[in-house]
Amino acid sequence: MRPAFAVGLVFAGCCSNVIFLELLVRKHPGCGNIVTFAQFLFIAVEGFLFEADLGRKHPAIPIRYYAIMVTMFFTVSVVNNYALNLNIAMPLHMIFRSGSLIANMILGIIILKKRYSVFKYTSIALVSVGIFICTFMSAKQVTSQSSSGENDGFQAFAWWFLGIGALTFALLMSARMGIFQETLYKQFGKHSKEALFYNHALPLPGFIFLASDIYDHAVLFNNSELYQVPVVGVIVPIMWFYLLMNVITQYVCIRGVFILTTECASLTVTLVVTLRKFVSLIFSILYFQNPFTRWHWLGTLFVFIGTLMYTEVWNTLGATKGQPQKEAKKS
């Protein structure tokens, strides 16, 4: 039941989170640092109150291990969000983040000496190719719309290339972090809420180095148009409303991911998160009325087939059908 609940949190929280992130980035492309800081602060405060019991509860996993995990988690979060400043469009941003399936499998084979069945290899290849097709076609659409108004000289290409390098680094670091979490849980037990708190609380001092950029964007947010929040009727600058909703949905998303890491293997967690990114892409295309071409439908088919192959759903159905026959023979 807990894995199903966690998957629900991941899909509901992360898909809606992407919408609010895209609304933020479309207005202020360089707002990645203030978004990351707000997300970390919210989750850290919630964890300090309800998980750490105002600091009175000692961690089950030693702090030195959290320090390693936090370094990787903070680096991945900051680099991923900062890449949006480097001529990286949102769909292209998803291309590399959806490549985590392959990175996780490669590092799992190298570090954990894991071996997977042919079905697992094929399913991950199909899912990765399907998501790549969808995100690549969306990236082409964004590029064709923006190239006419943007300087497309060497400087623009250099920033884009730097962004690709940043995303590649974050991809490998994220896969390594997932494997590190898996080994920790095997050694010390599963403590998803504790890990969620320390992964967001310990990196907070690091935002001091980003304080100037965070303050500048806070001023920009204050000067955005006013918006009346539904139900409560409070009037706030619309960018702060987008940020608040982004933070809340990010909390729901990340909470689901951390629960999932305690219930499933690293590769399974990566598959769920990757499928979520695919659904987020489709939802984003429909919400912002971007064209959905036949290439997108081809990618959807690849992801659907790959998911069925990974879960081996037909084996489950076959076992379910065979069970009544065995029981009938026994009787």
C-alpha positions in Angstrom: 0.0 0.0 0.0 2.8 2.4 0.9 4.5 2.1 -2.5 1.2 2.8 -4.3 0.6 5.8 -2.0 4.1 7.1 -2.7 3.7 6.7 -6.5 0.4 8.8 -6.2 2.3 11.5 -4.3 5.0 11.6 -6.9 2.7 11.9 -9.9 0.2 14.4 -8.3 2.9 16.6 -6.7 5.6 16.5 -9.3 3.3 17.0 -12.4 1.6 20.0 -10.9 5.0 21.3 -9.7 6.3 21.4 -13.2 3.4 23.6 -14.3 4.2 26.2 -11.6 7.9 26.0 -12.3 7.3 26.7 -16.0 5.0 29.7 -15.1 7.9 31.0 -12.9 10.6 30.4 -15.5 8.6 31.9 -18.4 8.4 35.2 -16.5 11.9 35.2 -14.9 14.2 32.6 -16.4 16.9 33.2 -13.8 14.8 32.5 -10.7 16.1 29.0 -10.1 18.0 29.9 -7.0 15.1 31.5 -5.1 12.9 28.6 -6.1 15.4 26.1 -4.8 15.9 28.1 -1.6 12.2 28.3 -0.9 11.7 24.6 -1.4 14.6 23.7 0.9 13.5 26.1 3.6 9.9 24.9 3.6 10.8 21.2 3.9 13.5 21.9 6.5 11.1 23.9 8.7 8.3 21.2 8.4 10.8 18.5 9.2 12.3 20.4 12.2 8.8 20.7 13.7 7.4 17.3 13.0 10.3 14.9 12.3 13.2 16.2 14.4 10.9 17.2 17.3 12.5 20.7 17.5 16.0 19.1 17.5 15.4 16.7 20.4 15.3 13.6 18.2 18.6 12.0 17.3 19.1 10.8 13.8 19.0 7.0 13.1 21.6 7.4 10.4 24.9 9.1 11.4 25.3 12.8 10.4 28.5 12.1 8.5 26.6 10.0 6.0 24.0 12.6 5.6 26.7 15.1 5.0 27.8 13.1 1.9 24.2 12.7 0.7 23.4 16.4 1.3 26.4 17.5 -0.7 25.2 15.5 -3.7 21.5 16.5 -3.2 22.3 20.2 -2.9 24.6 20.2 -5.9 22.1 18.4 -8.1 19.2 20.7 -7.1 21.2 23.9 -7.6 22.9 22.8 -10.9 19.6 21.6 -12.4 17.8 24.8 -11.6 20.7 27.0 -12.6 20.9 25.3 -16.0 17.7 27.1 -16.9 19.8 30.3 -17.0 22.1 28.8 -19.7 19.9 28.8 -22.8 18.4 25.5 -21.8 14.7 25.3 -22.6 12.3 23.5 -20.3 11.7 20.5 -22.7 15.4 20.2 -23.3 15.9 20.3 -19.6 13.7 17.2 -19.3 15.8 15.3 -21.9 18.8 14.9 -19.6 16.8 14.4 -16.4 14.8 11.6 -18.1 18.2 10.0 -19.0 18.6 9.0 -15.3 17.3 5.5 -16.1 20.4 4.7 -18.1 22.7 6.4 -15.7 21.2 4.6 -12.7 21.5 1.2 -14.5 25.1 1.8 -15.6 26.3 2.9 -12.1 24.3 0.1 -10.5 26.2 -2.4 -12.7 29.6 -0.8 -12.0 29.2 0.0 -8.2 26.7 -2.5 -6.9 27.6 -5.3 -9.4 23.9 -5.7 -10.3 22.6 -7.7 -13.2 19.3 -7.3 -14.8 17.1 -9.4 -17.1 16.8 -8.8 -20.8 13.3 -7.5 -20.3 14.6 -4.9 -17.8 17.3 -3.7 -20.2 14.8 -3.6 -23.1 12.1 -1.8 -21.1 14.5 0.9 -19.8 15.8 1.4 -23.4 12.2 1.8 -24.7 11.2 4.2 -21.9 14.3 6.3 -22.3 13.9 6.5 -26.1 10.2 7.3 -25.8 10.8 10.2 -23.4 13.7 11.4 -25.5 11.6 11.5 -28.6 8.9 13.6 -26.9 11.3 16.0 -25.2 13.4 16.4 -28.3 10.5 17.3 -30.5 9.3 19.8 -27.9 12.8 21.3 -27.7 12.8 21.7 -31.5 9.5 23.6 -31.3 10.9 25.9 -28.6 14.1 26.5 -30.5 12.2 27.3 -33.8 10.1 29.9 -31.9 12.9 31.6 -30.1 15.7 31.5 -32.7 14.3 34.4 -34.7 14.4 36.8 -31.8 17.5 35.7 -30.0 21.2 36.1 -30.9 22.2 32.7 -32.1 25.9 33.4 -32.4 28.9 31.8 -30.8 28.2 33.2 -27.3 24.7 31.8 -27.2 26.0 28.4 -28.3 28.8 28.5 -25.7 26.2 29.1 -22.9 24.0 26.3 -24.3 27.0 24.0 -24.3 27.8 24.9 -20.7 24.2 24.2 -19.8 24.4 20.7 -21.4 27.6 20.0 -19.4 25.9 21.1 -16.2 22.9 18.8 -16.8 25.2 15.9 -17.6 27.0 16.4 -14.3 23.8 16.6 -12.4 22.4 13.5 -14.1 25.4 11.4 -13.0 25.5 12.9 -9.5 21.8 12.2 -9.1 22.2 8.5 -10.1 25.1 8.1 -7.7 23.1 9.7 -4.9 20.3 7.1 -5.5 22.7 4.2 -5.2 24.2 5.8 -2.0 20.8 6.1 -0.5 20.0 2.4 -1.3 23.2 1.2 0.5 22.5 3.4 3.5 19.0 2.0 3.9 20.3 -1.5 3.8 22.9 -0.7 6.5 20.8 1.5 8.9 17.2 0.7 8.0 14.6 2.8 6.1 14.1 6.4 7.5 12.5 8.4 4.6 11.2 11.3 6.7 14.5 11.7 8.5 16.4 11.7 5.2 14.0 14.2 3.8 14.6 16.6 6.7 18.4 16.4 6.8 18.8 16.5 3.0 17.0 19.9 3.1 18.1 21.4 6.4 21.8 20.8 6.3 22.4 22.6 2.9 20.6 25.8 4.0 23.9 27.6 5.0 25.1 27.1 1.4 22.5 29.5 0.1 24.5 32.4 1.7 26.6 32.3 -1.4 23.5 32.8 -3.5 21.9 35.5 -1.3 22.4 38.4 -3.7 20.7 36.6 -6.6 17.9 35.4 -4.3 17.3 39.0 -3.0 17.2 40.4 -6.6 14.5 38.0 -7.6 12.6 38.6 -4.4 12.4 42.3 -5.5 11.2 41.3 -9.0 8.6 39.0 -7.4 7.3 41.9 -5.3 6.9 44.1 -8.4 4.9 41.5 -10.3 1.2 41.9 -11.0 -1.3 41.4 -8.1 -3.4 38.2 -8.0 -6.4 37.3 -5.8 -5.9 33.8 -4.4 -9.1 31.7 -5.0 -11.1 30.6 -1.9 -9.2 32.7 0.6 -9.5 35.9 -1.4 -6.0 37.2 -0.3 -4.3 39.5 -2.9 -0.6 38.8 -3.4 1.9 39.4 -6.2 1.3 36.6 -8.7 4.9 35.4 -8.7 4.8 34.8 -5.0 1.7 32.8 -5.5 3.4 30.7 -8.2 6.3 30.2 -5.9 4.1 29.1 -2.9 2.3 26.6 -5.0 5.6 25.4 -6.5 7.0 24.8 -3.0 3.9 23.0 -1.7 3.7 20.7 -4.7 7.5 20.1 -4.6 7.1 19.0 -0.9 4.4 16.5 -1.9 6.6 15.3 -4.8 9.8 14.9 -2.8 7.9 13.3 0.1 6.6 10.6 -2.3 10.1 10.1 -3.8 11.7 9.6 -0.3 9.0 7.1 0.7 9.5 5.3 -2.5 13.3 5.0 -1.9 12.5 3.1 1.4 10.1 0.7 -0.3 11.7 -0.1 -3.7 15.1 -0.6 -5.3 17.0 2.4 -6.8 16.2 1.4 -10.4 12.5 1.1 -9.7 12.4 4.5 -8.0 14.2 5.9 -11.1 11.7 4.3 -13.4 8.8 5.9 -11.5 10.4 9.3 -11.4 11.2 9.0 -15.1 7.6 8.1 -16.0 6.5 11.1 -13.9 8.7 13.3 -16.0 7.1 12.0 -19.1 3.6 12.6 -17.8 4.7 16.1 -16.7 5.9 16.8 -20.2 2.6 15.7 -21.7 0.6 17.7 -19.2 2.8 20.7 -19.8 2.2 20.4 -23.6 -1.5 20.2 -23.1 -1.7 23.0 -20.5 0.4 25.5 -22.4 -1.2 24.4 -25.7 2.0 23.3 -27.4 1.6 21.1 -30.5 1.4 17.4 -29.9 2.7 15.7 -33.0 2.8 12.1 -34.1 6.3 11.9 -32.8 4.9 12.6 -29.4 2.4 9.8 -29.8 5.3 7.5 -30.9 7.1 8.4 -27.7 4.0 7.7 -25.7 3.8 4.2 -27.2 7.4 3.5 -26.4 7.0 4.5 -22.8 3.8 2.5 -22.4 5.3 -0.7 -23.9 8.5 -0.2 -21.8 6.5 0.2 -18.6 4.6 -3.0 -19.3 7.8 -4.9 -20.0 9.5 -3.6 -16.8 6.6 -4.5 -14.5 6.1 -7.8 -16.4 2.4 -7.3 -16.0 1.6 -10.2 -18.3 3.4 -12.6 -15.9 1.3 -11.2 -13.1 -1.9 -11.6 -15.0 -0.9 -15.1 -16.1 -0.2 -16.1 -12.5 -3.6 -14.7 -11.4 -5.4 -16.7 -14.1 -3.5 -19.8 -13.2 -4.3 -19.6 -9.5 -8.0 -20.5 -9.7 -7.1 -23.5 -11.9 -4.6 -24.8 -9.3 -7.1 -24.3 -6.5 -9.7 -26.2 -8.6 -7.4 -29.1 -9.1 -6.6 -29.2 -5.3 -10.3 -29.3 -4.5 
